[in-house]
């Protein structure tokens, strides 16, 4: 037990108690004992103890009978504030009134000491209360440390989870994120009896571009195309790198016409990037777009939407 813990004694006769209680505690080795004349002074002292430069209060000894506010009212006043609720309070009483003691315990007192005090019992009960306070403080420190560790782990897990859903090249969501969202939107649209549309966008002859320009230029090309796609993705629409040189825009609740209204603009803006591509007749990087729309209620699963959009890309190339 740390005998440097701070003890406050509240009694309307502080001079007498300075000689009595304080003397007993100091003789027992307790070094920080302070006597206070009233509940008002106690509350001011407790408020000052919240200052980081002040010692916290570890124990309050309070007389039950005082002229302005009695000890039970004092306990109620202290326990009204969450920041003081862990401070043990011992009642000092010369009255053996069970009803009064019951009220004191109900108000939040930890124990009581009868007056006149027996020095051995007095020191023992004070020591017991201070050990309890030490244990409370230790547990709170452990809880705080665990909360900090938990918060850190949660933040790290959230960051890792976010990273697992991001494509490292373009910064867009990846196929894993797309598949997860597709399952969620598919169920939602099924329940709402709404369509689901999908736009697949594939960079033409990207393998040839990558082989000719190199992987670094290939990544720059994908980033540039991704930026064009992001600019035209509505707020509720998920845009993702679907895989390789293919991107996807998922339109839950959109018709095929609504989903495809920006397709020509995307094609043109990719062309306007003027990324040279010797393997294409135009001489510049271009994209092929396939759009599909299905009613989840009429399909076995979301794979049918992917297959239809993929077929649309194939048809667009033939056409």
PAZAPA-4460 file (N, C-alpha, C; in steps of 0.05 Angstrom, whole numbers, plus 32768, in hexadecimal, padded with zeros to 4 digits):
% residues 319
    n_x    n_y    n_z   ca_x   ca_y   ca_z    c_x    c_y    c_z   seq   type   mol
   8011   7FE8   8000   8000   8000   8000   8012   8019   8000     1      X     A
   800A   802C   7FF0   8019   8045   7FEE   800E   8059   8003     2      X     A
   801F   805F   8017   8016   8070   802C   8018   808E   8025     3      X     A
   801F   8093   800B   801F   80AE   8002   8005   80B6   7FF5     4      X     A
   7FF1   80A3   7FF6   7FD6   80AA   7FEB   7FC9   80C1   7FFB     5      X     A
   7FB8   80D0   7FED   7FAD   80E8   7FF9   7F92   80E2   8007     6      X     A
   7F91   80EA   8020   7F79   80E6   8031   7F6D   8100   8039     7      X     A
   7F53   8104   8035   7F45   811B   803E   7F32   8114   8055     8      X     A
   7F33   8124   806B   7F22   8120   8082   7F0F   8137   8083     9      X     A
   7EF5   8132   8081   7EE1   8148   8081   7ED2   8147   809C    10      X     A
   7ED5   815D   80AB   7EC8   815F   80C5   7EC5   817C   80CC    11      X     A
   7EAF   8183   80D9   7EAA   819F   80E0   7EBB   81A9   80F7    12      X     A
   7ECB   8197   8102   7EDE   819F   8117   7EFB   8197   810F    13      X     A
   7F05   81A4   80FA   7F1F   819C   80EF   7F36   819E   8102    14      X     A
   7F35   81B1   8114   7F4C   81B5   8126   7F4F   819C   8139    15      X     A
   7F38   8193   8143   7F38   817C   8154   7F42   8163   8145    16      X     A
   7F38   8160   812D   7F3E   8149   811D   7F5A   8149   8112    17      X     A
   7F65   8162   810F   7F81   8164   8107   7F92   8156   811C    18      X     A
   7F8B   815A   8136   7F9A   814F   814B   7F95   8131   814F    19      X     A
   7F7D   8128   8147   7F75   810C   814C   7F7A   80FB   8134    20      X     A
   7F69   80FD   8120   7F6B   80EA   8109   7F85   80EE   80F9    21      X     A
   7F8C   8107   80F4   7FA4   810C   80E5   7FBD   8101   80F3    22      X     A
   7FBD   8105   810D   7FD4   80FC   811D   7FD7   80DE   811C    23      X     A
   7FC0   80D0   811F   7FC0   80B3   811E   7FCB   80A9   8103    24      X     A
   7FC1   80B5   80ED   7FC9   80AC   80D2   7FE6   80B3   80CD    25      X     A
   7FEF   80CA   80D5   800B   80D2   80D0   801E   80C0   80E1    26      X     A
   8016   80B8   80F9   8026   80A6   8109   8028   808B   80FC    27      X     A
   8013   8084   80EC   8013   806A   80DE   8022   806B   80C3    28      X     A
   802C   8083   80BD   803C   8086   80A4   802E   8092   808D    29      X     A
   8015   809A   8090   8006   80A7   807A   800F   80C4   8078    30      X     A
   8018   80CC   8060   8026   80E6   805E   8015   80FD   8052    31      X     A
   7FFE   80F6   8045   7FEE   810B   8038   7FD2   810B   8043    32      X     A
   7FCF   8117   805B   7FB5   8118   8069   7FAD   8135   806B    33      X     A
   7F94   813B   8064   7F8B   8157   8064   7F6F   8158   8071    34      X     A
   7F6B   816A   8083   7F50   816D   8090   7F41   8185   8084    35      X     A
   7F27   8181   807F   7F16   8195   8073   7EFE   819A   8084    36      X     A
   7EF3   81B3   8085   7EDE   81BA   8098   7EC1   81B5   808E    37      X     A
   7EBE   81B1   8073   7EA2   81AF   8069   7EA1   81A0   804E    38      X     A
   7E89   8199   8046   7E85   818C   802C   7E8C   819F   8015    39      X     A
   7E85   81B9   8018   7E8C   81CC   8003   7EAA   81CD   7FFE    40      X     A
   7EBA   81CD   8014   7ED7   81CE   8011   7EE1   81B3   8005    41      X     A
   7ED4   819D   800C   7EDB   8183   8001   7ED7   8183   7FE3    42      X     A
   7EC0   818D   7FD9   7EBA   818D   7FBD   7ECE   819F   7FAD    43      X     A
   7ED5   81B5   7FB9   7EE9   81C7   7FAC   7F05   81B9   7FAB    44      X     A
   7F0B   81AB   7FC0   7F25   819C   7FC1   7F25   8186   7FAD    45      X     A
   7F0F   8178   7FAB   7F0D   8162   7F97   7F10   816D   7F7A    46      X     A
   7F03   8184   7F75   7F05   8190   7F5B   7F22   8198   7F55    47      X     A
   7F30   81A3   7F68   7F4C   81AB   7F65   7F5D   8192   7F60    48      X     A
   7F55   817B   7F6C   7F66   8163   7F69   7F65   8157   7F4D    49      X     A
   7F52   8161   7F3C   7F51   8158   7F20   7F67   8164   7F0F    50      X     A
   7F73   817A   7F1A   7F8A   8186   7F0C   7FA1   8173   7F0C    51      X     A
   7FAD   816E   7EF4   7FC3   815B   7EF2   7FDA   8161   7F05    52      X     A
   7FDD   817B   7F0C   7FF3   8183   7F1E   7FED   817D   7F3B    53      X     A
   7FD4   8176   7F41   7FCC   8171   7F5D   7FCB   8152   7F62    54      X     A
   7FCF   814A   7F7B   7FCC   812E   7F82   7FAF   8126   7F81    55      X     A
   7FA9   810F   7F77   7F8D   8106   7F78   7F85   80FE   7F94    56      X     A
   7F6C   80FD   7F99   7F62   80F5   7FB4   7F5D   80D7   7FB4    57      X     A
   7F67   80C9   7FC8   7F64   80AC   7FC9   7F50   80A3   7FDE    58      X     A
   7F4A   80B3   7FF2   7F38   80AB   8007   7F2C   80C3   8014    59      X     A
   7F12   80C1   801B   7F04   80D6   802A   7EF9   80CA   8044    60      X     A
   7F00   80D7   805A   7EF4   80D0   8075   7EE1   80E7   807B    61      X     A
   7EC7   80E0   8080   7EB3   80F5   8083   7EA2   80F0   809C    62      X     A
   7EA0   8105   80AC   7E8E   8103   80C4   7E71   8102   80BB    63      X     A
   7E61   80F2   80C8   7E45   80F0   80C1   7E36   810A   80C9    64      X     A
   7E3A   8113   80E1   7E2C   812A   80EC   7E3C   8144   80E8    65      X     A
   7E31   8156   80D7   7E3D   8170   80D3   7E27   8184   80D1    66      X     A
   7E2B   819D   80D8   7E15   81B0   80DB   7E07   81B8   80C0    67      X     A
   7E16   81BE   80AC   7E0A   81C9   8093   7E01   81B2   8081    68      X     A
   7E13   81A1   8079   7E0D   8189   806A   7E18   8171   8079    69      X     A
   7E07   815D   807D   7E11   8146   808C   7E21   8133   8079    70      X     A
   7E2D   811F   8085   7E3E   810D   8075   7E30   80FF   805F    71      X     A
   7E17   80F7   8063   7E08   80E9   804F   7E04   80FB   8036    72      X     A
   7DFD   8114   803B   7DFA   8127   8025   7E15   812B   8018    73      X     A
   7E2A   812A   8028   7E45   812D   801C   7E4C   8116   800A    74      X     A
   7E45   80FD   8012   7E4A   80E6   8001   7E3B   80E9   7FE7    75      X     A
   7E21   80F0   7FE9   7E11   80F4   7FD1   7E1C   8108   7FBE    76      X     A
   7E27   811E   7FCA   7E33   8133   7FB9   7E4C   8129   7FAA    77      X     A
   7E5D   811A   7FB9   7E75   8110   7FAD   7E6E   80FB   7F97    78      X     A
   7E5C   80E9   7F9D   7E56   80D3   7F8A   7E46   80DC   7F72    79      X     A
   7E3D   80F5   7F73   7E2D   8100   7F5D   7E3F   8103   7F44    80      X     A
   7E59   8105   7F49   7E6C   810A   7F33   7E7B   80F0   7F2C    81      X     A
   7E7B   80E9   7F13   7E88   80D0   7F0A   7EA6   80D0   7F10    82      X     A
   7EB2   80E7   7F0F   7ED0   80E8   7F13   7ED8   80E2   7F30    83      X     A
   7EC5   80E3   7F43   7ECB   80DE   7F5F   7EC0   80C3   7F69    84      X     A
   7EB1   80B5   7F58   7EA2   809D   7F61   7EB4   8087   7F6C    85      X     A
   7ECD   8086   7F63   7EDF   8071   7F6C   7EEE   8078   7F86    86      X     A
   7EEA   808F   7F91   7EF7   8097   7FAA   7EE8   808A   7FC2    87      X     A
   7EF5   8079   7FD1   7EE7   806D   7FE8   7EE1   8082   7FFD    88      X     A
   7ECA   807F   800A   7EC2   8092   8020   7EBC   8081   8039    89      X     A
   7ECA   8088   804F   7EC5   807C   8069   7EB7   8090   807A    90      X     A
   7EA1   8087   8087   7E92   8099   8098   7E9D   8097   80B5    91      X     A
   7E9E   80AF   80C1   7EA6   80B1   80DE   7E8C   80B7   80EE    92      X     A
   7E85   80A5   8100   7E6C   80A9   810E   7E6D   80A1   812B    93      X     A
   7E61   80B0   813C   7E5E   80A9   8158   7E43   809E   815E    94      X     A
   7E31   809D   814A   7E16   8095   814D   7E12   8079   8141    95      X     A
   7E09   8066   8151   7E05   804B   8148   7DE8   8048   813F    96      X     A
   7DE2   8056   812A   7DC6   8056   811F   7DC7   8046   8105    97      X     A
   7DBA   802E   8106   7DBB   801C   80EE   7DAE   8029   80D6    98      X     A
   7D99   8038   80DA   7D8B   8045   80C3   7D9E   805A   80B7    99      X     A
   7DAC   8069   80C8   7DBF   807D   80BE   7DD5   8070   80AE   100      X     A
   7DE0   805A   80B9   7DF5   804C   80AB   7DEB   8040   8090   101      X     A
   7DD3   8037   8091   7DC7   802C   8078   7DC5   8042   8063   102      X     A
   7DBD   805A   806B   7DBC   8070   8058   7DD8   8078   804D   103      X     A
   7DEC   8076   805F   7E07   807C   8057   7E11   8068   8042   104      X     A
   7E0C   804F   8047   7E15   803A   8033   7E06   803D   8019   105      X     A
   7DEC   8043   801B   7DDC   8046   8002   7DE6   805E   7FF3   106      X     A
   7DF0   8073   8000   7DFA   808B   7FF3   7E15   8086   7FE6   107      X     A
   7E24   8071   7FEF   7E3E   806A   7FE2   7E55   8068   7FF5   108      X     A
   7E50   8068   800F   7E67   8065   8022   7E71   8048   8020   109      X     A
   7E8C   8046   8024   7E98   802B   8023   7E97   801D   803E   110      X     A
   7E9B   802D   8053   7E9D   8021   806E   7E98   8038   8082   111      X     A
   7E98   8031   809C   7E95   8045   80B1   7EA8   803F   80C8   112      X     A
   7EB0   8054   80D6   7EC1   8051   80ED   7EB3   805F   8104   113      X     A
   7EB1   8051   811B   7EA3   805D   8132   7EB6   806F   8142   114      X     A
   7EAA   8084   814C   7EB9   8096   815E   7EB1   8091   817B   115      X     A
   7EC4   8094   818E   7EE0   809C   8189   7EEF   8085   817B   116      X     A
   7F02   808C   816A   7F0F   8078   815A   7F24   8069   8169   117      X     A
   7F26   804F   8163   7F3C   803F   816D   7F52   8041   8159   118      X     A
   7F6A   804B   8161   7F7F   8050   814D   7F86   8037   813C   119      X     A
   7F87   801F   8148   7F8E   8008   8138   7F79   8002   8123   120      X     A
   7F60   8002   812C   7F4A   7FFD   8119   7F48   8013   8104   121      X     A
   7F4C   802C   810D   7F4B   8043   80FA   7F60   8040   80E4   122      X     A
   7F78   803A   80EB   7F8E   8037   80D7   7F88   801F   80C5   123      X     A
   7F7D   8009   80D1   7F78   7FF1   80C1   7F62   7FF6   80AC   124      X     A
   7F4D   8004   80B4   7F37   800A   80A1   7F40   801D   808C   125      X     A
   7F50   8031   8093   7F5A   8044   807F   7F6C   8035   806C   126      X     A
   7F7E   8023   8076   7F90   8014   8065   7F80   8002   8052   127      X     A
   7F6B   7FF6   805C   7F5A   7FE4   804B   7F4D   7FF4   8034   128      X     A
   7F43   800C   803B   7F36   801D   8026   7F4A   8027   8011   129      X     A
   7F63   802D   801A   7F77   8036   8008   7F81   8020   7FF5   130      X     A
   7F82   8007   8000   7F89   7FF1   7FEF   7F74   7FEC   7FDA   131      X     A
   7F5B   7FF0   7FE2   7F45   7FED   7FCE   7F48   8002   7FB8   132      X     A
   7F4F   801B   7FC0   7F52   8031   7FAD   7F69   802B   7F9A   133      X     A
   7F7F   8020   7FA5   7F96   8018   7F94   7F8D   8003   7F7F   134      X     A
   7F7E   7FF0   7F88   7F74   7FDB   7F76   7F62   7FE6   7F61   135      X     A
   7F50   7FF8   7F69   7F3F   8005   7F55   7F4F   8014   7F40   136      X     A
   7F63   8023   7F4A   7F74   8033   7F37   7F84   8020   7F25   137      X     A
   7F8D   800A   7F30   7F9D   7FF7   7F20   7F8B   7FEB   7F0A   138      X     A
   7F72   7FE4   7F11   7F60   7FD8   7EFE   7F58   7FEC   7EE8   139      X     A
   7F54   8005   7EF1   7F4C   8019   7EDE   7F63   801F   7ECA   140      X     A
   7F7C   801E   7ED5   7F93   8022   7EC3   7F95   800B   7EAF   141      X     A
   7F90   7FF2   7EB9   7F91   7FDB   7EA7   7F7A   7FDD   7E92   142      X     A
   7F62   7FE5   7E9B   7F4C   7FE9   7E88   7F53   7FFE   7E73   143      X     A
   7F5F   8014   7E7C   7F66   8029   7E69   7F7B   801F   7E55   144      X     A
   7F8E   8010   7E60   7FA3   8005   7E4E   7F96   7FF1   7E3A   145      X     A
   7F84   7FE0   7E44   7F77   7FCD   7E32   7F66   7FDB   7E1E   146      X     A
   7F58   7FF0   7E26   7F48   8000   7E13   7F59   800D   7DFE   147      X     A
   7F70   8017   7E06   7F83   8023   7DF3   7F8D   800E   7DDF   148      X     A
   7F94   7FF7   7DEA   7F9E   7FE2   7DD9   7F88   7FD8   7DC6   149      X     A
   7F6F   7FD5   7DD1   7F59   7FCD   7DC1   7F53   7FE1   7DAB   150      X     A
   7F54   7FFB   7DB2   7F4F   8010   7D9F   7F64   800F   7D89   151      X     A
   7F7D   800B   7D91   7F93   800A   7D7E   7F8F   7FF2   7D6B   152      X     A
   7F88   7FDB   7D77   7F84   7FC3   7D67   7F6D   7FC7   7D53   153      X     A
   7F57   7FD3   7D5D   7F40   7FD8   7D4B   7F47   7FEB   7D34   154      X     A
   7F57   7FFF   7D3B   7F60   8012   7D25   7F72   8004   7D11   155      X     A
   7F84   7FF3   7D1C   7F96   7FE4   7D0A   7F86   7FD0   7CF9   156      X     A
   7F73   7FC2   7D06   7F62   7FAF   7CF7   7F52   7FBD   7CE1   157      X     A
   7F47   7FD5   7CE9   7F37   7FE4   7CD5   7F49   7FEC   7CBE   158      X     A
   7F62   7FF5   7CC5   7F74   7FFD   7CAF   7F7C   7FE5   7C9E   159      X     A
   7F81   7FCE   7CAB   7F88   7FB6   7C9B   7F71   7FAD   7C8A   160      X     A
   7F58   7FAE   7C96   7F41   7FA6   7C86   7F3D   7FB9   7C6F   161      X     A
   7F41   7FD3   7C74   7F3F   7FE6   7C5E   7F53   7FE0   7C48   162      X     A
   7F6B   7FDA   7C51   7F80   7FD4   7C3D   7F7A   7FBB   7C2D   163      X     A
   7F6D   7FA7   7C3A   7F67   7F8F   7C2B   7F51   7F94   7C16   164      X     A
   7F43   7FAA   7C18   7F2E   7FB0   7C04   7F38   7FC5   7BF0   165      X     A
   7F51   7FCD   7BF1   7F5B   7FE1   7BDE   7F6F   7FD5   7BCA   166      X     A
   7F6C   7FDF   7BB2   7F7F   7FD7   7B9D   7F98   7FE9   7BA0   167      X     A
   7FB0   7FDD   7BA4   7FC8   7FEE   7BA9   7FD1   7FFF   7B92   168      X     A
   7FC9   7FF7   7B79   7FD2   8006   7B62   7FC1   801F   7B5E   169      X     A
   7FA7   801C   7B5D   7F95   8032   7B57   7F89   8040   7B6F   170      X     A
   7F8A   8033   7B86   7F7D   803F   7B9E   7F5F   803B   7B9E   171      X     A
   7F55   802D   7B8A   7F38   8027   7B8A   7F33   800F   7B9B   172      X     A
   7F19   800A   7BA0   7F12   7FF0   7BAD   7F19   7FD9   7B9B   173      X     A
   7F1F   7FC2   7BA6   7F28   7FAB   7B96   7F12   7F97   7B92   174      X     A
   7F19   7F81   7B86   7F05   7F6C   7B7F   7EF7   7F61   7B98   175      X     A
   7F06   7F5E   7BAE   7EFB   7F54   7BC7   7EE5   7F67   7BD1   176      X     A
   7EEB   7F81   7BD0   7ED7   7F94   7BD9   7EBF   7F94   7BC6   177      X     A
   7EC4   7F92   7BAC   7EAE   7F91   7B99   7E9C   7F79   7B9E   178      X     A
   7EA7   7F61   7BA2   7E97   7F49   7BA6   7E86   7F4C   7BBF   179      X     A
   7E92   7F57   7BD4   7E83   7F5B   7BED   7E6C   7F6E   7BE9   180      X     A
   7E71   7F84   7BDC   7E5B   7F97   7BD7   7E46   7F8C   7BC4   181      X     A
   7E4E   7F7D   7BB0   7E3B   7F71   7B9D   7E28   7F5F   7BAC   182      X     A
   7E32   7F4E   7BBE   7E20   7F3C   7BCE   7E0C   7F4D   7BDE   183      X     A
   7E16   7F62   7BEB   7E04   7F73   7BFB   7DEF   7F80   7BEA   184      X     A
   7DF8   7F8D   7BD4   7DE5   7F9B   7BC3   7DD1   7F88   7BB5   185      X     A
   7DDA   7F71   7BAF   7DC9   7F5D   7BA2   7DB2   7F56   7BB4   186      X     A
   7DB8   7F50   7BCD   7DA3   7F49   7BE1   7D90   7F61   7BE5   187      X     A
   7D9C   7F79   7BE8   7D8C   7F91   7BEC   7D78   7F96   7BD5   188      X     A
   7D82   7F93   7BBC   7D72   7F98   7BA5   7D5D   7F82   7BA1   189      X     A
   7D64   7F6A   7BA9   7D51   7F54   7BA8   7D39   7F5A   7BBB   190      X     A
   7D3F   7F63   7BD3   7D2A   7F69   7BE6   7D19   7F81   7BDD   191      X     A
   7D26   7F95   7BD1   7D19   7FAD   7BC7   7D0C   7FAA   7BAC   192      X     A
   7D10   7F93   7BA0   7D06   7F8E   7B84   7D11   7FA3   7B71   193      X     A
   7D2B   7FA8   7B73   7D38   7FBC   7B62   7D4E   7FAF   7B51   194      X     A
   7D54   7FBB   7B3B   7D69   7FB0   7B29   7D85   7FB5   7B34   195      X     A
   7D98   7FA6   7B29   7DB5   7FAB   7B2E   7DC3   7FAD   7B13   196      X     A
   7DD2   7FC3   7B10   7DE0   7FC7   7AF7   7DFE   7FC7   7AFC   197      X     A
   7E0D   7FBF   7AE8   7E2A   7FBD   7AEA   7E37   7FC7   7AD1   198      X     A
   7E4B   7FD8   7AD4   7E5B   7FE1   7ABE   7E78   7FD6   7AC1   199      X     A
   7E81   7FC6   7AAE   7E9C   7FBD   7AAD   7EAB   7FCD   7A99   200      X     A
   7EC3   7FD6   7AA0   7ED4   7FE7   7A8F   7EEF   7FDA   7A8D   201      X     A
   7EF7   7FD3   7A74   7F11   7FC5   7A71   7F23   7FD5   7A5E   202      X     A
   7F3B   7FD8   7A67   7F4F   7FE6   7A56   7F56   7FD3   7A3F   203      X     A
   7F55   7FDE   7A27   7F59   7FCD   7A0F   7F77   7FC6   7A0C   204      X     A
   7F7B   7FAD   7A06   7F96   7FA3   7A00   7FAB   7FAB   7A15   205      X     A
   7FA3   7FA9   7A2E   7FB5   7FB3   7A43   7FCE   7FA2   7A46   206      X     A
   7FCB   7F88   7A41   7FE3   7F77   7A43   7FF8   7F80   7A30   207      X     A
   7FF0   7F87   7A17   8004   7F90   7A04   8010   7FAB   7A0D   208      X     A
   7FFF   7FBC   7A18   8008   7FD6   7A22   801D   7FD2   7A38   209      X     A
   8017   7FC0   7A4A   8029   7FBA   7A61   8043   7FAF   7A57   210      X     A
   8042   7F9D   7A44   805A   7F90   7A39   806C   7FA4   7A2B   211      X     A
   805F   7FB7   7A1D   806E   7FCA   7A0E   8079   7FE1   7A1F   212      X     A
   8068   7FEB   7A32   806F   8003   7A42   807D   7FFB   7A5D   213      X     A
   8077   7FE3   7A66   8082   7FDB   7A80   806D   7FDE   7A96   214      X     A
   8073   7FD0   7AAC   805F   7FCF   7AC3   805A   7FEB   7ACF   215      X     A
   806F   7FFB   7AD1   806C   8016   7ADE   8058   8027   7ACE   216      X     A
   805C   8028   7AB3   804A   8037   7AA2   802E   802A   7AA2   217      X     A
   802E   800F   7AA4   8014   8002   7AA5   8004   800A   7ABD   218      X     A
   8011   800C   7AD4   8004   8015   7AED   7FFA   8032   7AEA   219      X     A
   800B   8043   7ADD   8003   805F   7AD9   7FEA   8061   7AC8   220      X     A
   7FE9   804F   7AB4   7FD1   804F   7AA2   7FB8   8047   7AB2   221      X     A
   7FBA   8032   7AC3   7FA4   802A   7AD3   7F9B   803F   7AE6   222      X     A
   7FAD   804D   7AF2   7FA6   8063   7B04   7F98   8079   7AF6   223      X     A
   7FA0   8080   7ADE   7F94   8095   7ACE   7F77   808D   7AC7   224      X     A
   7F73   8074   7ABE   7F59   806B   7AB7   7F47   806A   7AD0   225      X     A
   7F52   8061   7AE6   7F43   8060   7AFF   7F39   807B   7B07   226      X     A
   7F49   8090   7B04   7F41   80AB   7B0B   7F2A   80B4   7AFA   227      X     A
   7F2A   80AE   7AE0   7F14   80B5   7ACF   7EFA   80A7   7AD9   228      X     A
   7EFC   808E   7AE0   7EE5   807F   7AE9   7EDA   808A   7B03   229      X     A
   7EEC   8091   7B15   7EE4   809C   7B2F   7ED4   80B6   7B2B   230      X     A
   7EDD   80C6   7B18   7ED0   80E0   7B13   7EB2   80DC   7B0B   231      X     A
   7EAC   80C6   7B00   7E91   80C2   7AF5   7E81   80AD   7B04   232      X     A
   7E8A   80A5   7B1B   7E7C   8092   7B2C   7E69   80A1   7B3E   233      X     A
   7E4E   809E   7B3C   7E3B   80AB   7B4E   7E42   80A4   7B6B   234      X     A
   7E37   80B4   7B7D   7E3E   80B1   7B9A   7E37   8096   7BA5   235      X     A
   7E20   808A   7B9D   7E18   8071   7BA8   7E23   8059   7B99   236      X     A
   7E33   805E   7B85   7E3D   8049   7B74   7E59   8041   7B7C   237      X     A
   7E5E   8027   7B7E   7E79   801D   7B85   7E89   801B   7B6B   238      X     A
   7EA1   8026   7B6C   7EB5   8022   7B56   7ECC   8013   7B61   239      X     A
   7ED6   7FFF   7B51   7EEB   7FED   7B5A   7EFC   7FE4   7B43   240      X     A
   7F14   7FDD   7B49   7F25   7FCF   7B36   7F1D   7FB1   7B37   241      X     A
   7F11   7FA8   7B22   7F05   7F8D   7B22   7F1B   7F78   7B20   242      X     A
   7F30   7F7F   7B13   7F47   7F6C   7B0F   7F55   7F72   7AF5   243      X     A
   7F70   7F6F   7AF5   7F7F   7F74   7ADD   7F7A   7F90   7AD3   244      X     A
   7F71   7F93   7ABA   7F6C   7FAD   7AAF   7F4E   7FB3   7AAD   245      X     A
   7F3F   7FA7   7ABF   7F22   7FAA   7ABE   7F18   7FB8   7AD8   246      X     A
   7F05   7FCA   7AD4   7EF9   7FD9   7AEA   7EDB   7FD4   7AEA   247      X     A
   7ECF   7FD9   7B01   7EB3   7FD4   7B03   7EA5   7FEB   7B12   248      X     A
   7E8D   7FF1   7B09   7E7B   8004   7B17   7E61   7FF5   7B1C   249      X     A
   7E59   7FF4   7B36   7E42   7FE5   7B3E   7E2B   7FF8   7B44   250      X     A
   7E14   7FF4   7B37   7DFE   8007   7B39   7DE5   7FF9   7B45   251      X     A
   7DE3   7FF7   7B5F   7DCB   7FEB   7B6B   7DB3   7FFE   7B68   252      X     A
   7D9D   7FF3   7B5D   7D85   8002   7B5A   7D84   8013   7B40   253      X     A
   7D99   8011   7B30   7D9A   8020   7B16   7D91   800F   7AFF   254      X     A
   7D83   801B   7AEC   7D7D   800D   7AD3   7D96   800D   7AC1   255      X     A
   7D96   7FFD   7AAC   7DAD   7FFC   7A9A   7DB2   8017   7A8D   256      X     A
   7D9C   8025   7A87   7D9F   803F   7A7A   7DAC   8053   7A8D   257      X     A
   7DA3   8053   7AA7   7DAF   8065   7ABB   7DCC   805E   7AC0   258      X     A
   7DD2   8045   7AC1   7DEE   803D   7AC7   7E01   8044   7AB0   259      X     A
   7DF6   8044   7A97   7E07   8048   7A80   7E09   8064   7A75   260      X     A
   7DFC   8077   7A83   7DFA   8092   7A78   7E15   809F   7A75   261      X     A
   7E29   8097   7A85   7E44   80A4   7A83   7E58   8093   7A75   262      X     A
   7E4F   807C   7A69   7E62   806A   7A5C   7E71   8077   7A45   263      X     A
   7E63   8086   7A34   7E71   8094   7A1D   7E84   80A9   7A27   264      X     A
   7E7D   80B7   7A3D   7E8E   80CB   7A48   7EA8   80BF   7A53   265      X     A
   7EA5   80A8   7A61   7EBC   809A   7A6C   7ECF   8092   7A55   266      X     A
   7EC3   8086   7A41   7ED3   807D   7A2A   7EE3   8094   7A1E   267      X     A
   7ED5   80AB   7A1B   7EE2   80C2   7A0E   7EF7   80CE   7A20   268      X     A
   7EF2   80CF   7A3A   7F06   80DC   7A4B   7F1F   80CA   7A4E   269      X     A
   7F1C   80B0   7A4D   7F33   809E   7A4D   7F43   80A3   7A33   270      X     A
   7F35   80A6   7A1D   7F42   80AB   7A03   7F51   80C6   7A05   271      X     A
   7F45   80DA   7A12   7F51   80F5   7A14   7F69   80F5   7A26   272      X     A
   7F6E   80E0   7A35   7F87   80DF   7A44   7FA0   80DE   7A32   273      X     A
   7F9B   80D4   7A19   7FB0   80D2   7A05   7FC8   80C3   7A0F   274      X     A
   7FC2   80AC   7A1B   7FD8   809A   7A23   7FDE   8088   7A0A   275      X     A
   7FF5   808C   79FF   7FFC   807E   79E6   7FFC   8060   79E9   276      X     A
   7FF1   8052   79D4   7FEF   8035   79D5   7FF3   802C   79B8   277      X     A
   800B   8022   79B2   8011   801A   7997   8002   8002   798E   278      X     A
   7FF6   7FF3   79A0   7FE8   7FDB   7999   7FCB   7FDF   7991   279      X     A
   7FC2   7FF8   7992   7FA6   7FFE   798B   7FA6   8010   7972   280      X     A
   7F91   800D   7962   7F8F   801C   7949   7F8E   803A   794E   281      X     A
   7F81   8042   7964   7F7F   805E   796A   7F99   806A   7973   282      X     A
   7FAB   8059   797D   7FC5   8063   7986   7FC4   806C   79A3   283      X     A
   7FAD   806B   79B0   7FAA   8073   79CC   7F9B   805F   79DC   284      X     A
   7F9F   805F   79F6   7F91   804D   7A08   7F73   8052   7A06   285      X     A
   7F64   803C   7A05   7F47   803E   7A04   7F3B   8029   7A16   286      X     A
   7F21   802B   7A1B   7F13   8017   7A2C   7EFA   800C   7A1D   287      X     A
   7EF3   7FF4   7A24   7EDA   7FE8   7A1B   7EC8   7FE4   7A33   288      X     A
   7EAF   7FEB   7A30   7E9C   7FEB   7A46   7E85   7FD8   7A41   289      X     A
   7E7E   7FC8   7A55   7E67   7FB7   7A54   7E54   7FBD   7A6B   290      X     A
   7E3A   7FBF   7A65   7E27   7FC6   7A79   7E11   7FB1   7A7A   291      X     A
   7E0A   7FA8   7A92   7DF5   7F94   7A95   7DE3   7F9D   7AAC   292      X     A
   7DCA   7F95   7AAA   7DB6   7F9A   7ABF   7DA5   7F82   7AC3   293      X     A
   7DA1   7F79   7ADC   7D90   7F62   7AE1   7D7E   7F68   7AF9   294      X     A
   7D69   7F58   7AFB   7D57   7F58   7B12   7D5F   7F41   7B24   295      X     A
   7D6A   7F45   7B3C   7D73   7F2F   7B4D   7D5D   7F1A   7B52   296      X     A
   7D44   7F22   7B51   7D2E   7F0F   7B56   7D2C   7EFA   7B40   297      X     A
   7D37   7F01   7B28   7D35   7EEF   7B11   7D4F   7EE0   7B0B   298      X     A
   7D63   7EE3   7B1C   7D7E   7ED8   7B17   7D86   7EC5   7B2E   299      X     A
   7D96   7EB1   7B28   7D9F   7E9F   7B3D   7DB3   7EAC   7B50   300      X     A
   7DC2   7EC0   7B47   7DD6   7ECD   7B58   7DE4   7EE3   7B49   301      X     A
   7DF5   7EF2   7B57   7E03   7F09   7B4B   7E16   7F01   7B34   302      X     A
   7E1E   7EE7   7B33   7E30   7EDF   7B1D   7E24   7EE5   7B02   303      X     A
   7E0A   7EE3   7B00   7DFD   7EE8   7AE6   7E01   7F05   7ADD   304      X     A
   7E02   7F17   7AF0   7E07   7F33   7AE9   7E23   7F37   7ADE   305      X     A
   7E36   7F2A   7AEB   7E52   7F2B   7AE1   7E55   7F1F   7AC6   306      X     A
   7E48   7F08   7AC1   7E4A   7EFB   7AA7   7E3E   7F0C   7A91   307      X     A
   7E27   7F18   7A97   7E1B   7F29   7A82   7E2B   7F41   7A7B   308      X     A
   7E37   7F4E   7A90   7E48   7F66   7A8B   7E61   7F5E   7A7B   309      X     A
   7E6C   7F46   7A81   7E83   7F3C   7A73   7E7C   7F37   7A56   310      X     A
   7E65   7F2B   7A51   7E5C   7F26   7A36   7E58   7F40   7A26   311      X     A
   7E4E   7F54   7A34   7E4A   7F6E   7A27   7E65   7F7A   7A1D   312      X     A
   7E7A   7F76   7A2D   7E95   7F7F   7A24   7E9D   7F70   7A0B   313      X     A
   7E99   7F56   7A0C   7EA0   7F45   79F4   7E90   7F4E   79DB   314      X     A
   7E77   7F54   79DE   7E66   7F5D   79C8   7E6F   7F78   79BE   315      X     A
   7E77   7F8A   79D1   7E80   7FA4   79C9   7E99   7FA3   79B8   316      X     A
   7EAB   7F90   79BF   7EC4   7F8D   79B0   7EBE   7F83   7993   317      X     A
   7EAC   7F70   7992   7EA4   7F65   7977   7E97   7F7A   7967   318      X     A
   7E85   7F89   7974   7E77   7F9E   7965   7E89   7FB4   795C   319      X     A
***
